Amino acid sequence: MSTIIKFFFKNVFSPAVVLFSIGAIFFTALYFYYEPNLPRTEQLRSTQLQLPIQVYSKENQLIAEFGQFRRRPVTIEEVPDNMVNAFIAIEDARFRDHKGVDVRGIARAAFTAIKNRSVSQGASTITMQLARNLFLTSERTADRKLKEMFLAFKIEKEFTKEEILELYLNKIFLGNRAYGVGSAAEIYYGKKLSDLTLAQNAMIAGLPKAPSRYNPIKRPKRAKIRRDYILLRMQEQGYITEAQYKEALAEDISAKVYQVEAETYAPYIAEMARAQAEERYGVENMYTLGLKIYTTLDSRQQDVALKTVRKHLIDYSRRHGYRGPIENLDLRKFSDETSRQKQLKSYKNYQDITPAIVLESNSETAILQHRDSLTPVELELKQVSWARAYKSENRRGPAIKKVNEVLKKGDVVWLGQNDEKVWELSQLPKVTGALTVVNPRDGAIEAMVGGFDFTYSKFNRAVQAKRQPGSSFKPFVYSSALATGEYSPASVIVDEEIVIPGSTWAPQNYDEKYHGPTPLREALKKSRNIVSIKLLQAVGIEQATTYARRFGFTDPALPQDLTLSLGTGSVTPLEMATAYATFANGGFKVNNYYIREILDKDDRVLFKHKPDTVCTQCPNPKLTELDAPNMPTSINGNPVAKRIMEPYVHYQITSMLRDVARSGTASRASRILKRNDLAGKTGTTNDQRDAWFLGFTPRKVTAVWVGFDNLAKLGRGETSTRAAVPLWIDFMQEALKGTSDAKWQPAPKGMTQAVFDIRNGLPPSELTTDTVSELVIGSQIPTEEEILAYRELHPEEFLVTAEDQARERQNQRLRAEYQQQVDNYNRRVAARQKEIARLASIGSSYVPPELGPPPDVPEELAKLMERDRILALKRSEAGVTLPEGAAAADPTTVNAQPAENQALTEDEKLMEMIRQFNNSLQSN
């Protein structure tokens, strides 16, 4: 018994066993102490990595990437064996053997620390590093280390080794905003993981210990030492052969920073998408979902839009003069290329223009060093001749005759390249603008430019700038008038001076002239302000604003006074483009949108937009109605857009807007583009502070706005026709390239072709001299009562005055004199023919000399005859029957008949009818 007791105390209660037991009990107690505060299994499984938000175009081209963390999640199968082995070799050689904590490693590190009296080796395993990166801080305390160890045990219990490696390789920070090996491969080498060399794998594996200390870009020598050591460890542990080891050692450092390159530059729409993601998912969640936002943006159109807006803003800036250099440097302080280049880097590049320093300048040339190259640039007079000094928006200095009048030594200026890639002096424009393209079928935004450059100003004028639309708002007033059924495009309003009771406002047309009776079609085509005001007066502000609200306009866009007709409300270019989409699509309301769908990191659909879409094959309503029978509620899974314009109103206003592009204020568009599918409306506000053009085809709506943020004047002559329409044309020329003319919708069934007197909008009478034909509905044709009422109010239009009679007597005299000349000529012709016949009968070969040409028609009579011809044609179109034999005179025909045998001329017959009409009035 005593022997057993002695053995028990000697072996079981030996100091080593006791110490081990106490340590195990203490360690177990610590585990149970920390365990309640360790993450649950569900937390471990649902670990969310911080991922960037990526925004893509319609063609799936990358537009932008947002987020502090650049991470490209990869599966363990996508990670090359060399990458895995490099990390294991340097970070955790016994990774596949331990259970989260490497006891041997801890002992070795402790022994080394005691021996060297400093901590030179780490004892953290890959699992412990993962635990720290996922849930803990980097503070150096015993408490954190214990938590790290216990959490490592738990991770090893819940995850396989491959899962741990996958999490670790995606989570670890590797410098330069790179989180995870997938991102590091892109940032340092611009490659995918599978394309990395052995040496590059080893270089990345050396970064976790100290990303800044071993950064291969900033500290290449130290990074190479670290890389070579990892390669040695891989060779010692049998991961690579001796030959592979030597080959990798010989490889040079090739790392550099590769930025994420946007395939489509659309920063304004990208920022809108980011803001939308934040609104939907919140700041805390938006960067853990790995959002991929797919927009409606068309990459080609966006690229064209950017270039076109920049070009025209720079062109405007050049038209108004040079505002001088950015600053002037003392070149004695910047005597070498390096110092000058460093100074140039302090100025930003703005896409098409770059800063440069003038090194030398004389009367003929100047030598400059620009930001993007050390190669000097030489400018001659023709590259700076535009730079007359800016005096005001309407004045410039004298013409430039010498280069050194503009460029002085030490000047810091802007340079740009023209279409021939030749460098020339430029300047950063103060004027700004916006361009927005909307698909009228469903409201998708296909291109958006919110200013000259996003880096210069992040204010998105396409959606944030509330400006007066000017005359571009008039179509909505005209539409409201047509919708009453009382006005047609042929309705006439007198363009004359108006006085607004109780107001000092004295509105005028742009040309400061009055044009008398004007049909609405002509008034809209020529953008006559007076007619628009009087039309709004007649229709009523309530009718106009109620109708305009159908298009999505709100109170800020709809002032409750007569200035509404001139577009004095506040709207954005996007709002205007969306409203004009209704004109382009057949009269349906669509809502603009720019996000098609949003996916998460696993490509699950989080959001998919279903826009209201125009149904082109659906039944049409009656002429004056909005709703058609048997209308479907959806098309291809999308809601059917609601009709907001009566079919006849849409047809009439669209035909009027087509005239604007054909022969109105925007006729330049049709002349240059040579297309028949264009329509739109110009707009210029008071003092030329805003220039607009809202142009469209049945497939595309493009809104252009140009102006200053501070509401400064654009300058004399800078109307829509000069500042906005050319920009629109240049964009559409490229955007429509290769496409055929789109077909406009045909006139709705039930409309009537009617002819109207262009002077008063009534059916033609015996006194009508000019007519116009329009497709209308019955209520738009004046009734007999309306015609009689008009005659009573305007009797002067239906009576022949003494002046008319005098003019007619003069016309008859002109005709008679010319006819006498023709008769004389015809008699001479007949006499010559008779003489030729007589000579021939007696056998003579003599031929009388040729007569001269027939008498020329006097210019005044030629105009009169042309009027007669047109009058006869118009009467024929109008269905007015003339007495048999009545016809317009032909100014090119010599009539050989005696004057007394001729029928009465058109004017004579017209005068006869007028005399009879007057006689009937007198007899009554």
ZANU-928734 format. One record per residue (C-alpha): residue in three letters; x, y, z. Coordinates in steps of 0.25 Angstrom, whole numbers, plus 5000, padded with zeros to 4 digits. Layout:
BEGIN
ALAXYZ/...
This chain:
BEGIN
MET500050005000/SER501150105004/THR501850064990/ILE500550104983/ILE500450234990/LYS501850274988/PHE501750244973/PHE500450324972/PHE501050444979/LYS502350434971/ASN501750424957/VAL500250474958/PHE500550594967/SER501950624961/PRO502250774959/ALA502150764944/VAL500750684944/VAL500250784955/LEU500650904947/PHE500050844934/SER498750814941/ILE498750954948/GLY499051014934/ALA497950934927/ILE496950964938/PHE497251114937/PHE497251114922/THR495851034922/ALA495351134932/LEU495851254923/TYR495151184911/PHE493751184918/TYR493951324923/TYR494251374909/GLU493251284902/PRO491951354904/ASN492551484898/LEU493151404885/PRO492351414873/ARG491251314871/THR491251204860/GLU490251284852/GLN491151414852/LEU492351334847/ARG491551274836/SER490951404832/THR492251484832/GLN492051604822/LEU493251654815/GLN493351804811/LEU493151814796/PRO493151924786/ILE491951974779/GLN492051954764/VAL491252034754/TYR491051984740/SER490452034726/LYS489451974718/GLU490551894711/ASN491051844724/GLN492251934723/LEU492851984737/ILE492452134739/ALA493052144753/GLU493352074766/PHE493052134780/GLY493652094794/GLN494852104803/PHE495151954801/ARG495551904787/ARG495251754788/ARG495051654778/PRO494451524785/VAL495051394779/THR494751254782/ILE495851164787/GLU495751084774/GLU496151214767/VAL497351244776/PRO498651184769/ASP499351074777/ASN500651164777/MET499851274784/VAL499351184795/ASN500651114797/ALA501351244798/PHE500451294809/ILE500551164817/ALA502051164815/ILE502251304821/GLU501051314831/ASP500751174836/ALA501551054832/ARG500750964840/PHE499351014836/ARG498850884832/ASP499350814844/HIS498850894856/LYS497450924861/GLY497451074861/VAL498651104870/ASP500051054868/VAL500551014881/ARG501950984875/GLY501951114869/ILE501651184882/ALA502751114889/ARG503751144878/ALA503351294878/ALA503451294894/PHE504751224894/THR505351324883/ALA504751444891/ILE505451394904/LYS506751364897/ASN506851494889/ARG506151574900/SER505151634889/VAL503951584881/SER504551554867/GLN503551444863/GLY502051444862/ALA501251324867/SER499851354861/THR499351254851/ILE498551284839/THR497351244846/MET497651344858/GLN497951454848/LEU496651424841/ALA495951434855/ARG496651564858/ASN496251624844/LEU494851584845/PHE494451614859/LEU495551674868/THR496451794868/SER497951804866/GLU498351854880/ARG499451774886/THR498851724899/ALA498751594906/ASP497251604906/ARG497151614891/LYS498151504889/LEU497351404898/LYS496051444890/GLU496851424877/MET497251284881/PHE495951244886/LEU495251294874/ALA496251224865/PHE495851094872/LYS494351124869/ILE494651154855/GLU495451024853/LYS494250954859/GLU493251014849/PHE494051034836/THR494850944828/LYS496350974825/GLU495951014811/GLU494851104816/ILE495751174825/LEU496751204814/GLU495651254805/LEU495251354816/TYR496651394820/LEU497051414805/ASN495851504803/LYS495951584816/ILE497451614818/PHE497851754816/LEU499051764806/GLY499251914804/ASN498752024794/ARG497352004798/ALA497451854793/TYR496651754802/GLY496851614798/VAL497851544788/GLY496851574776/SER496851724778/ALA498351724780/ALA498651654767/GLU497851764760/ILE498451874768/TYR499951834767/TYR500051764754/GLY498751794746/LYS498451644745/LYS497551534749/LEU498051434760/SER498251324749/ASP499251414741/LEU500151444753/THR501651384752/LEU502251314764/ALA503051434768/GLN501751524768/ASN501051424776/ALA502151424786/MET502151574786/ILE500751584790/ALA500851484801/GLY501951564807/LEU501051684809/PRO500151644821/LYS501251654832/ALA501451804828/PRO500751854816/SER501451994816/ARG502851944820/TYR502851834809/ASN502151914799/PRO502751884785/ILE502452014779/LYS502952104790/ARG504052014796/PRO504451924785/LYS505751874791/ARG505151834804/ALA503951774797/LYS504951694789/ILE505651644801/ARG504351594807/ARG503951534794/ASP505251454792/TYR505151404807/ILE503751344804/LEU504251284791/LEU505351214800/ARG504351164810/MET503451104799/GLN504651034793/GLU505050984807/GLN503650934809/GLY503650864796/TYR502550954789/ILE503550984778/THR504750924771/GLU506150984772/ALA506051024757/GLN504651104760/TYR505351164772/LYS506551224764/GLU505651264752/ALA504751344762/LEU505851404769/ALA506351464755/GLU505051534752/ASP505051684754/ILE504051764762/SER502951794753/ALA501851854762/LYS501151984760/VAL499852044764/TYR498752004754/GLN497552094756/VAL496152034753/GLU495852084739/ALA494452124736/GLU494052074722/THR492952184721/TYR493152314727/ALA491852364733/PRO492152414747/TYR490852494748/ILE489952374746/ALA490952284755/GLU490752384766/MET489252374765/ALA489352224765/ARG490252224778/ALA489252324785/GLN488052234781/ALA488752114787/GLU489052184800/GLU487552224800/ARG487052084798/TYR488052004807/GLY488652104816/VAL490152144818/GLU490452024827/ASN489951914818/MET490251974804/TYR491651934805/THR491451794810/LEU490451744799/GLY491451754788/LEU490451834779/LYS490551834764/ILE489651944759/TYR489251924744/THR488852064738/THR488052094725/LEU489252184720/ASP489652154706/SER491252154706/ARG491352214691/GLN490352324693/GLN490952364707/ASP492352374700/VAL491852464689/ALA491052544699/LEU492252574707/LYS493152614696/THR492052704689/VAL491652774702/ARG493152804705/LYS493452854691/HIS492252944690/LEU492553004704/ILE493953034700/ASP493553094687/TYR492553184694/SER493753224703/ARG494653254692/ARG493553334684/HIS493553434696/GLY494953454698/TYR496153414706/ARG496153434721/GLY497653424723/PRO498653324729/ILE498353244742/GLU499553314748/ASN500953354745/LEU502153284751/ASP503553334753/LEU504353234745/ARG505653264753/LYS504953174764/PHE504553074754/SER505853064746/ASP505752914743/GLU504752814737/THR504552734749/SER504152864758/ARG503252914747/GLN502652774745/LYS502352764760/GLN501752904760/LEU500852864748/LYS500352744756/SER499752834766/TYR498752874755/LYS497652784751/ASN497452724737/TYR496052744732/GLN495852634721/ASP496052714709/ILE496952824714/THR498252824722/PRO499152924729/ALA500452974723/ILE501553074726/VAL502053174716/LEU503553154715/GLU503853254703/SER503053344695/ASN503253444684/SER502453504673/GLU502353374665/THR502353254674/ALA502353214688/ILE502953094695/LEU502153024706/GLN502352904715/HIS501052834719/ARG500652744730/ASP500552614723/SER501952614716/LEU503352674717/THR503352694702/PRO503152834699/VAL501952894691/GLU502053004681/LEU500953094678/GLU500853194666/LEU499953314664/LYS498853234658/GLN498753144671/VAL498553274679/SER497853364669/TRP496453344676/ALA496953404689/ARG496553544688/ALA496353594702/TYR495053584709/LYS494353714712/SER492953674715/GLU491953574710/ASN491753664697/ARG493153724695/ARG494553674693/GLY495953744691/PRO496653764678/ALA497053654668/ILE498353574672/LYS499553604663/LYS500653544671/VAL500753424680/ASN501453494691/GLU500253594692/VAL499553474698/LEU500653384704/LYS501653434714/LYS502853354719/GLY502453284732/ASP500953294729/VAL500153164733/VAL499153144723/TRP498153034718/LEU498452954705/GLY497552864697/GLN497652794684/ASN496752824672/ASP496052724663/GLU497452704656/LYS498152674669/VAL498852804668/TRP499152874681/GLU498553014683/LEU498253114694/SER496953084702/GLN496353124715/LEU495453064725/PRO494053114722/LYS493153184732/VAL491953164724/THR491353024727/GLY490252934721/ALA489452804722/LEU489052694712/THR488052584715/VAL487552474706/VAL486252404709/ASN485652284702/PRO484152324700/ARG483652184700/ASP483952164715/GLY484652284720/ALA486052214721/ILE487252314722/GLU488252284711/ALA489252394713/MET489452504723/VAL490452614724/GLY490252704736/GLY491352804734/PHE492752834727/ASP493452734736/PHE493052654749/THR494452684755/TYR494252834753/SER492852834758/LYS492052724764/PHE490752804763/ASN489852724753/ARG489152824745/ALA488352724737/VAL487552694750/GLN487852794760/ALA487852934752/LYS486552994753/ARG486453094741/GLN485453164733/PRO485053084720/GLY484653204712/SER483953174699/SER484253034700/PHE483053024710/LYS482153084699/PRO481652954693/PHE480952914706/VAL480153044706/TYR479853024691/SER479452874694/SER478452924705/ALA477853014695/LEU477752904684/ALA477052814695/THR475952914697/GLY475452874683/GLU475253014679/TYR476653044674/SER477452984663/PRO478753004657/ALA478053094647/SER477453184657/VAL477853324656/ILE478253424667/VAL478753564664/ASP480153594667/GLU480053734672/GLU480453824684/ILE479753784697/VAL479553854710/ILE479353764723/PRO478353844732/GLY478953884745/SER480353834741/THR481653914735/TRP482053784728/ALA482153814713/PRO482453684706/GLN483053684692/ASN483553584682/TYR484953554681/ASP485053634668/GLU484353754675/LYS483353754663/TYR481853724662/HIS481353634651/GLY479853644650/PRO478953524648/THR479753404651/PRO479253254650/LEU479653174663/ARG480553084654/GLU481353204649/ALA481353264663/LEU481953144669/LYS482953124658/LYS483453264659/SER483353264674/ARG482453394675/ASN482353434689/ILE481153524687/VAL480253414681/SER480653324692/ILE480253424703/LYS478853454696/LEU478653304694/LEU478853284709/GLN477953394712/ALA476853334703/VAL476953194708/GLY477153234723/ILE478353204733/GLU477553094740/GLN477253014727/ALA478753024723/THR479352994737/THR478352874739/TYR478752814725/ALA480252844728/ARG480152764741/ARG479852634732/PHE481352644727/GLY481852644742/PHE482052784744/THR481952834758/ASP481652974764/PRO483053034762/ALA482953014747/LEU481553074747/PRO481453224751/GLN480053264752/ASP480053384743/LEU480253414728/THR481753394728/LEU481453244729/SER481353254713/LEU482753304712/GLY483353194721/THR483653274734/GLY483553154743/SER484653064749/VAL485052934743/THR486152844741/PRO486652794727/LEU486252644731/GLU484852694735/MET484752764721/ALA485252644714/THR484352544721/ALA483152644718/TYR483552644703/ALA483552494703/THR482052504702/PHE482152574689/ALA483052474683/ASN482352344688/GLY480952374683/GLY480352444695/PHE480752354707/LYS481352384721/VAL482652324724/ASN483552344736/ASN485052354735/TYR485852254741/TYR487352214741/ILE487452084749/ARG487051954742/GLU487451854753/ILE488251834765/LEU488951704768/ASP489751664780/LYS491151594781/ASP490451464778/ASP489751514766/ARG488351514773/VAL487351614768/LEU487151714779/PHE486351814770/LYS485851814756/HIS485151934751/LYS483851914743/PRO483652044735/ASP482252094730/THR482452054715/VAL481752104703/CYS480852004696/THR480952034681/GLN480051914677/CYS478951944687/PRO477551994682/ASN477452144680/PRO476352234687/LYS475352324680/LEU475952454675/THR475552534688/GLU475752424698/LEU476952374706/ASP476452234709/ALA476252124699/PRO475452004701/ASN476151864704/MET477451924708/PRO478451834714/THR479051864728/SER480451814725/ILE481351784713/ASN482551694714/GLY482351694729/ASN482351844730/PRO481151934733/VAL480552004721/ALA480852154721/LYS479552244722/ARG479152334710/ILE479052474715/MET478852544701/GLU477652534693/PRO478052464679/TYR477652594671/VAL478452684680/HIS479652604680/TYR479652594665/GLN479452744663/ILE480452794673/THR481552694668/SER481252734653/MET481452884658/LEU482752844665/ARG483252774653/ASP483052904646/VAL483952974656/ALA485052874652/ARG484752884637/SER484553034634/GLY484553104648/THR485553144658/ALA486153014658/SER486152994643/ARG487652984643/ALA487552844649/SER486752784637/ARG487752854627/ILE488952794634/LEU488452664638/LYS487652644625/ARG486552564633/ASN485052564633/ASP484852504647/LEU485252634654/ALA484352724663/GLY484652814675/LYS484552954681/THR485553054684/GLY485553144696/THR486353264701/THR486053344713/ASN486153494716/ASP487453554713/GLN487953424708/ARG488253364721/ASP487753224717/ALA487853154704/TRP487053024702/PHE486652934691/LEU485752814693/GLY485852734681/PHE485352594678/THR485052484668/PRO484052374671/ARG485152294677/LYS485952394684/VAL485752524693/THR487052604695/ALA486952734704/VAL488152834703/TRP488252954713/VAL489453054713/GLY489553164723/PHE490353214735/ASP490153164749/ASN490153314754/LEU489053354744/ALA489953444736/LYS489653484722/LEU490053394711/GLY490353514702/ARG489653584690/GLY489253484679/GLU489453364688/THR488053314686/SER487653164686/THR487953164671/ARG489353194673/ALA489653144687/ALA488853014688/VAL488352964675/PRO489752944669/LEU490152864681/TRP488852784679/ILE489152764664/ASP490552714667/PHE490152614677/MET488952564669/GLN489852554656/GLU490652444663/ALA489552384672/LEU488652364660/LYS489852314650/GLY489452194643/THR487952194646/SER486852214637/ASP485752324639/ALA484752284649/LYS483352284645/TRP482352384651/GLN480952324655/PRO479952344644/ALA478752444646/PRO477752384655/LYS476452334648/GLY475352424648/MET476152554646/THR475652644634/GLN476452714624/ALA476052864624/VAL476452994617/PHE476553124625/ASP476753264621/ILE478153294626/ARG477753444630/ASN476653404640/GLY476553254641/LEU475153244635/PRO474753164623/PRO475153234610/SER474253334604/GLU474253404591/LEU475253504597/THR476253394601/THR477653424595/ASP478353314603/THR477953184610/VAL478553074618/SER478052934619/GLU478052864633/LEU477552724639/VAL476552764649/ILE475352714657/GLY473952764655/SER473952864667/GLN475152934661/ILE474452974649/PRO473753114651/THR472253104650/GLU471353194642/GLU471053274654/GLU472453294657/ILE472753334643/LEU471653444643/ALA472053494657/TYR473453514651/ARG472953584639/GLU472253674648/LEU473453704656/HIS474353714644/PRO473553774633/GLU474753844627/GLU475353704623/PHE474053684614/LEU473953814607/VAL474753874595/THR475354004599/ALA475754124590/GLU477154084591/ASP476853944586/GLN476054004574/ALA477254094571/ARG478253974572/GLU477353894563/ARG477254004552/GLN478754014552/ASN478853854551/GLN477853864539/ARG478753974533/LEU480053894534/ARG479353774528/ALA478753854516/GLU480053924513/TYR480753784513/GLN479653724505/GLN479853834495/GLN481353804493/VAL481053664492/ASP479953684481/ASN480953774473/TYR482053674474/ASN481053564469/ARG480653654457/ARG482053664453/VAL482253514454/ALA481053494446/ALA481553594435/ARG482853524435/GLN482253394433/LYS481353444422/GLU482553514415/ILE483353384415/ALA482253304409/ARG482153414398/LEU483553414394/ALA483553264394/SER482353264384/ILE483153344374/GLY484453264375/SER485253364383/SER486253304393/TYR486353434401/VAL485953414416/PRO485553544424/PRO486353564436/GLU485953504450/LEU485153584459/GLY485653614473/PRO485153544485/PRO483753554491/PRO483553674500/ASP484053654514/VAL482953644525/PRO483153764535/GLU483653724548/GLU482353784555/LEU481453714545/ALA482253584547/LYS481953584562/LEU480453614559/MET480353494550/GLU481053404560/ARG480053444570/ASP478953414560/ARG479453274558/ILE479653244573/LEU478253304575/ALA477653214565/LEU478353094571/LYS477953124585/ARG476453144580/SER476553014573/GLU477052944586/ALA475953014594/GLY474852974585/VAL474453114581/THR473853104567/LEU474153214557/PRO473353254545/GLU473753164533/GLY474953214526/ALA475553284538/ALA477053254539/ALA478253324544/ALA479153394534/ASP480353324529/PRO481553414530/THR482353324520/THR481353314509/VAL481253414497/ASN479753414493/ALA479653434478/GLN478053454479/PRO477453594479/ALA477253654492/GLU475753674490/ASN475553524488/GLN476253484501/ALA475453444513/LEU475553534526/THR476753514534/GLU476653454548/ASP476853594555/GLU475753654546/LYS474753534550/LEU475153554564/MET474853704563/GLU473553674557/MET473153584568/ILE473553684578/ARG472753794571/GLN471453704571/PHE471753674586/ASN471853824589/ASN470553854581/SER469753744589/LEU470253814602/GLN469753954597/SER468453894592/ASN468253834606/
